[in-house]
């Protein structure tokens, strides 16, 4: 599960930073009981209100597969416009049912800082 979450986070944060050139905020809602119970939710906020657009990458393309990967690995994903003018893209990986605790990180081209909530 950890490897799947790392890949999902990497894709969503990279897309946000690359396509906006601005910092992004990463949030994870984690089950508060030991795995395999609970649903893990990953959210990434960025400053662009432009909808995420899955692309059909050609075999030789080095970009354009991120959202297809998210779609294939996550149990659900989607996005919503934020009142701040940006958007939030999210995905969930099911592992049973449980309460959650939260963590937040700020990602920018210069690095990522994580904060527990």
MISE-349784 format. One line per field, with one value per atom (N, C-alpha, C): residue in one letter; residue number from 1; atom name; x, y, z. Coordinates in nm, 2 decimals. Layout:
N
code	(A;...);
pos	(NUM;...);
site	(CA;...);
px	(X;...);
py	(Y;...);
pz	(Z;...);
***
This chain:
117
code	(X;X;X;X;X;X;X;X;X;X;X;X;X;X;X;X;X;X;X;X;X;X;X;X;X;X;X;X;X;X;X;X;X;X;X;X;X;X;X;X;X;X;X;X;X;X;X;X;X;X;X;X;X;X;X;X;X;X;X;X;X;X;X;X;X;X;X;X;X;X;X;X;X;X;X;X;X;X;X;X;X;X;X;X;X;X;X;X;X;X;X;X;X;X;X;X;X;X;X;X;X;X;X;X;X;X;X;X;X;X;X;X;X;X;X;X;X;X;X;X;X;X;X;X;X;X;X;X;X;X;X;X;X;X;X;X;X;X;X;X;X;X;X;X;X;X;X;X;X;X;X;X;X;X;X;X;X;X;X;X;X;X;X;X;X;X;X;X;X;X;X;X;X;X;X;X;X;X;X;X;X;X;X;X;X;X;X;X;X;X;X;X;X;X;X;X;X;X;X;X;X;X;X;X;X;X;X;X;X;X;X;X;X;X;X;X;X;X;X;X;X;X;X;X;X;X;X;X;X;X;X;X;X;X;X;X;X;X;X;X;X;X;X;X;X;X;X;X;X;X;X;X;X;X;X;X;X;X;X;X;X;X;X;X;X;X;X;X;X;X;X;X;X;X;X;X;X;X;X;X;X;X;X;X;X;X;X;X;X;X;X;X;X;X;X;X;X;X;X;X;X;X;X;X;X;X;X;X;X;X;X;X;X;X;X;X;X;X;X;X;X;X;X;X;X;X;X;X;X;X;X;X;X;X;X;X;X;X;X;X;X;X;X;X;X;X;X;X;X;X;X);
pos	(1;1;1;2;2;2;3;3;3;4;4;4;5;5;5;6;6;6;7;7;7;8;8;8;9;9;9;10;10;10;11;11;11;12;12;12;13;13;13;14;14;14;15;15;15;16;16;16;17;17;17;18;18;18;19;19;19;20;20;20;21;21;21;22;22;22;23;23;23;24;24;24;25;25;25;26;26;26;27;27;27;28;28;28;29;29;29;30;30;30;31;31;31;32;32;32;33;33;33;34;34;34;35;35;35;36;36;36;37;37;37;38;38;38;39;39;39;40;40;40;41;41;41;42;42;42;43;43;43;44;44;44;45;45;45;46;46;46;47;47;47;48;48;48;49;49;49;50;50;50;51;51;51;52;52;52;53;53;53;54;54;54;55;55;55;56;56;56;57;57;57;58;58;58;59;59;59;60;60;60;61;61;61;62;62;62;63;63;63;64;64;64;65;65;65;66;66;66;67;67;67;68;68;68;69;69;69;70;70;70;71;71;71;72;72;72;73;73;73;74;74;74;75;75;75;76;76;76;77;77;77;78;78;78;79;79;79;80;80;80;81;81;81;82;82;82;83;83;83;84;84;84;85;85;85;86;86;86;87;87;87;88;88;88;89;89;89;90;90;90;91;91;91;92;92;92;93;93;93;94;94;94;95;95;95;96;96;96;97;97;97;98;98;98;99;99;99;100;100;100;101;101;101;102;102;102;103;103;103;104;104;104;105;105;105;106;106;106;107;107;107;108;108;108;109;109;109;110;110;110;111;111;111;112;112;112;113;113;113;114;114;114;115;115;115;116;116;116;117;117;117);
site	(N;CA;C;N;CA;C;N;CA;C;N;CA;C;N;CA;C;N;CA;C;N;CA;C;N;CA;C;N;CA;C;N;CA;C;N;CA;C;N;CA;C;N;CA;C;N;CA;C;N;CA;C;N;CA;C;N;CA;C;N;CA;C;N;CA;C;N;CA;C;N;CA;C;N;CA;C;N;CA;C;N;CA;C;N;CA;C;N;CA;C;N;CA;C;N;CA;C;N;CA;C;N;CA;C;N;CA;C;N;CA;C;N;CA;C;N;CA;C;N;CA;C;N;CA;C;N;CA;C;N;CA;C;N;CA;C;N;CA;C;N;CA;C;N;CA;C;N;CA;C;N;CA;C;N;CA;C;N;CA;C;N;CA;C;N;CA;C;N;CA;C;N;CA;C;N;CA;C;N;CA;C;N;CA;C;N;CA;C;N;CA;C;N;CA;C;N;CA;C;N;CA;C;N;CA;C;N;CA;C;N;CA;C;N;CA;C;N;CA;C;N;CA;C;N;CA;C;N;CA;C;N;CA;C;N;CA;C;N;CA;C;N;CA;C;N;CA;C;N;CA;C;N;CA;C;N;CA;C;N;CA;C;N;CA;C;N;CA;C;N;CA;C;N;CA;C;N;CA;C;N;CA;C;N;CA;C;N;CA;C;N;CA;C;N;CA;C;N;CA;C;N;CA;C;N;CA;C;N;CA;C;N;CA;C;N;CA;C;N;CA;C;N;CA;C;N;CA;C;N;CA;C;N;CA;C;N;CA;C;N;CA;C;N;CA;C;N;CA;C;N;CA;C;N;CA;C;N;CA;C;N;CA;C;N;CA;C;N;CA;C;N;CA;C;N;CA;C;N;CA;C;N;CA;C;N;CA;C;N;CA;C;N;CA;C;N;CA;C;N;CA;C;N;CA;C;N;CA;C);
px	(0.08;0.00;0.09;0.20;0.28;0.34;0.38;0.43;0.33;0.20;0.09;0.07;0.07;0.04;0.15;0.28;0.39;0.38;0.34;0.32;0.21;0.09;-0.02;0.01;0.08;0.12;0.22;0.31;0.41;0.34;0.25;0.18;0.10;0.02;-0.07;0.01;0.12;0.20;0.28;0.34;0.42;0.33;0.21;0.12;0.09;0.06;0.02;0.13;0.25;0.37;0.41;0.42;0.46;0.36;0.23;0.13;0.10;0.13;0.10;0.23;0.34;0.46;0.46;0.35;0.33;0.33;0.35;0.34;0.20;0.20;0.08;0.07;-0.05;-0.07;-0.11;-0.04;-0.08;-0.14;-0.25;-0.32;-0.34;-0.31;-0.34;-0.43;-0.54;-0.63;-0.60;-0.54;-0.50;-0.59;-0.61;-0.68;-0.61;-0.69;-0.63;-0.61;-0.63;-0.61;-0.51;-0.44;-0.34;-0.40;-0.32;-0.36;-0.39;-0.48;-0.54;-0.67;-0.71;-0.84;-0.84;-0.95;-0.96;-0.94;-0.98;-0.96;-0.86;-0.76;-0.66;-0.70;-0.71;-0.75;-0.63;-0.59;-0.49;-0.55;-0.52;-0.57;-0.46;-0.46;-0.36;-0.43;-0.41;-0.46;-0.36;-0.40;-0.31;-0.38;-0.31;-0.37;-0.44;-0.44;-0.51;-0.65;-0.74;-0.88;-0.91;-0.80;-0.82;-0.83;-0.93;-0.96;-0.85;-0.82;-0.72;-0.77;-0.68;-0.72;-0.64;-0.70;-0.63;-0.59;-0.47;-0.42;-0.40;-0.41;-0.38;-0.23;-0.14;0.00;0.04;0.12;0.17;0.28;0.31;0.40;0.54;0.58;0.72;0.71;0.59;0.58;0.64;0.71;0.76;0.67;0.56;0.47;0.33;0.23;0.09;0.02;0.09;0.03;-0.01;0.01;-0.01;-0.15;-0.25;-0.39;-0.44;-0.39;-0.42;-0.37;-0.25;-0.19;-0.28;-0.32;-0.41;-0.54;-0.60;-0.72;-0.71;-0.59;-0.57;-0.54;-0.47;-0.43;-0.53;-0.60;-0.69;-0.83;-0.90;-1.03;-1.13;-1.10;-1.18;-1.09;-1.12;-1.05;-1.14;-1.11;-1.19;-1.12;-1.20;-1.15;-1.26;-1.23;-1.33;-1.27;-1.34;-1.29;-1.30;-1.20;-1.20;-1.24;-1.29;-1.34;-1.23;-1.10;-0.98;-0.95;-1.01;-0.98;-0.90;-0.85;-0.77;-0.86;-0.79;-0.87;-0.81;-0.88;-0.84;-0.86;-0.75;-0.77;-0.74;-0.82;-0.81;-0.82;-0.77;-0.79;-0.80;-0.87;-0.88;-0.84;-0.78;-0.75;-0.82;-0.91;-0.99;-0.90;-0.92;-0.86;-0.95;-1.08;-1.18;-1.24;-1.29;-1.35;-1.29;-1.27;-1.21;-1.21;-1.19;-1.17;-1.04;-1.01;-0.89;-0.82;-0.69;-0.61;-0.56;-0.50;-0.46;-0.32;-0.26;-0.13;-0.14;-0.06;-0.06;0.09;0.11;0.24;0.23;0.33;0.33;0.44;0.41;0.50;0.53;0.65;0.69;0.81;0.84;0.96;1.08;1.09;1.21;1.21;1.09;1.09;0.95;0.94;0.81;0.83;0.74;0.74;0.61;0.62;0.50;0.47;0.34;0.29;0.18;0.18;0.07;-0.04;-0.16;-0.28;-0.35);
py	(-0.12;0.00;0.13;0.12;0.24;0.28;0.18;0.21;0.27;0.22;0.28;0.42;0.45;0.59;0.68;0.63;0.72;0.75;0.66;0.68;0.78;0.76;0.85;0.99;1.01;1.14;1.20;1.12;1.18;1.23;1.15;1.20;1.32;1.33;1.44;1.57;1.56;1.67;1.72;1.63;1.67;1.74;1.68;1.75;1.89;1.91;2.04;2.14;2.10;2.19;2.22;2.11;2.13;2.21;2.19;2.26;2.39;2.43;2.56;2.65;2.58;2.65;2.72;2.68;2.74;2.63;2.67;2.57;2.50;2.38;2.30;2.25;2.23;2.18;2.03;1.94;1.80;1.77;1.70;1.65;1.50;1.43;1.29;1.27;1.20;1.15;1.00;0.97;0.83;0.76;0.63;0.56;0.57;0.58;0.59;0.45;0.35;0.21;0.15;0.04;-0.02;-0.07;-0.07;-0.12;-0.27;-0.33;-0.29;-0.21;-0.17;-0.10;0.04;0.10;0.24;0.27;0.40;0.45;0.56;0.56;0.67;0.76;0.89;0.99;1.09;1.12;1.21;1.33;1.45;1.57;1.66;1.72;1.82;1.94;2.06;2.19;2.26;2.33;2.41;2.54;2.63;2.77;2.78;2.67;2.67;2.62;2.69;2.64;2.55;2.53;2.45;2.30;2.24;2.10;2.01;1.90;1.80;1.73;1.70;1.65;1.52;1.40;1.28;1.29;1.24;1.24;1.10;1.08;0.95;0.96;0.91;0.92;0.81;0.85;0.75;0.67;0.55;0.46;0.52;0.62;0.68;0.80;0.85;0.97;0.95;1.05;1.04;1.11;1.17;1.24;1.20;1.23;1.21;1.09;1.02;0.90;0.91;1.02;1.04;1.01;1.08;1.06;0.92;0.86;0.72;0.62;0.65;0.58;0.60;0.72;0.75;0.67;0.68;0.61;0.46;0.40;0.26;0.21;0.30;0.26;0.30;0.41;0.45;0.39;0.37;0.32;0.43;0.55;0.67;0.79;0.88;1.00;1.11;1.23;1.34;1.47;1.58;1.71;1.81;1.92;2.03;2.16;2.26;2.40;2.45;2.53;2.58;2.73;2.78;2.92;3.02;2.97;3.06;3.08;3.01;3.02;2.91;2.82;2.71;2.58;2.47;2.34;2.25;2.14;2.03;1.90;1.83;1.69;1.59;1.49;1.39;1.25;1.15;1.01;0.94;0.82;0.74;0.60;0.53;0.39;0.33;0.23;0.17;0.06;0.06;-0.05;-0.08;-0.09;-0.11;0.02;0.02;0.15;0.18;0.31;0.36;0.51;0.57;0.71;0.75;0.88;0.92;1.03;1.04;1.15;1.22;1.34;1.41;1.46;1.48;1.54;1.63;1.73;1.83;1.86;1.88;1.92;2.03;2.11;2.22;2.18;2.16;2.13;2.24;2.27;2.37;2.32;2.40;2.35;2.34;2.40;2.39;2.28;2.22;2.11;2.09;2.00;1.97;1.97;2.04;2.05;1.98;1.89;1.82;1.87;1.88;1.92;1.82;1.78;1.70;1.79;1.75;1.83;1.78);
pz	(0.00;0.00;0.00;0.07;0.08;-0.06;-0.13;-0.27;-0.36;-0.35;-0.43;-0.39;-0.26;-0.21;-0.25;-0.25;-0.29;-0.44;-0.52;-0.66;-0.69;-0.62;-0.64;-0.59;-0.48;-0.43;-0.53;-0.58;-0.67;-0.80;-0.85;-0.97;-0.95;-0.84;-0.82;-0.79;-0.70;-0.67;-0.79;-0.86;-0.98;-1.08;-1.11;-1.20;-1.16;-1.03;-0.98;-0.99;-0.96;-0.96;-1.11;-1.19;-1.33;-1.41;-1.39;-1.48;-1.43;-1.30;-1.25;-1.23;-1.20;-1.17;-1.03;-0.95;-0.82;-0.72;-0.59;-0.48;-0.48;-0.43;-0.41;-0.27;-0.22;-0.08;-0.09;-0.02;-0.01;0.12;0.12;0.24;0.23;0.34;0.35;0.47;0.45;0.56;0.57;0.69;0.71;0.81;0.80;0.90;1.04;1.15;1.28;1.34;1.27;1.32;1.22;1.27;1.18;1.05;0.95;0.82;0.84;0.77;0.64;0.65;0.77;0.78;0.74;0.69;0.66;0.52;0.48;0.35;0.36;0.27;0.27;0.16;0.19;0.09;0.08;-0.05;-0.08;-0.15;-0.11;-0.18;-0.21;-0.33;-0.37;-0.42;-0.35;-0.39;-0.47;-0.58;-0.65;-0.69;-0.75;-0.78;-0.91;-0.99;-1.12;-1.11;-1.18;-1.18;-1.30;-1.39;-1.51;-1.47;-1.52;-1.49;-1.53;-1.45;-1.49;-1.61;-1.71;-1.83;-1.86;-1.85;-1.89;-2.04;-2.07;-2.21;-2.25;-2.38;-2.44;-2.49;-2.41;-2.44;-2.55;-2.64;-2.74;-2.67;-2.73;-2.68;-2.64;-2.73;-2.71;-2.62;-2.58;-2.50;-2.36;-2.31;-2.17;-2.07;-2.12;-2.03;-2.07;-1.99;-2.03;-1.97;-1.88;-1.83;-1.68;-1.62;-1.48;-1.43;-1.50;-1.45;-1.49;-1.59;-1.62;-1.51;-1.46;-1.34;-1.22;-1.19;-1.08;-1.09;-1.21;-1.24;-1.21;-1.25;-1.24;-1.10;-1.02;-0.89;-0.77;-0.79;-0.69;-0.70;-0.59;-0.60;-0.65;-0.62;-0.67;-0.68;-0.78;-0.78;-0.85;-0.83;-0.89;-0.85;-0.88;-0.86;-0.83;-0.77;-0.75;-0.75;-0.80;-0.79;-0.65;-0.61;-0.47;-0.48;-0.37;-0.36;-0.38;-0.36;-0.37;-0.52;-0.61;-0.75;-0.80;-0.71;-0.76;-0.76;-0.75;-0.75;-0.65;-0.62;-0.54;-0.62;-0.64;-0.70;-0.59;-0.59;-0.48;-0.53;-0.45;-0.48;-0.35;-0.35;-0.23;-0.26;-0.16;-0.17;-0.05;-0.07;0.03;0.10;0.23;0.31;0.43;0.41;0.51;0.56;0.68;0.73;0.87;0.89;1.02;1.02;1.14;1.15;1.08;1.08;1.01;1.09;1.07;1.12;1.00;1.01;0.89;0.90;0.78;0.77;0.65;0.65;0.54;0.50;0.37;0.32;0.22;0.21;0.11;0.01;-0.12;-0.22;-0.31;-0.34;-0.43;-0.52;-0.62;-0.70;-0.62;-0.50;-0.42;-0.31;-0.29;-0.19;-0.13;-0.03;0.03;0.18;0.25;0.40;0.45;0.55;0.60;0.74;0.76;0.89;0.93;1.06;1.11;1.16;1.13;1.17;1.29);
***
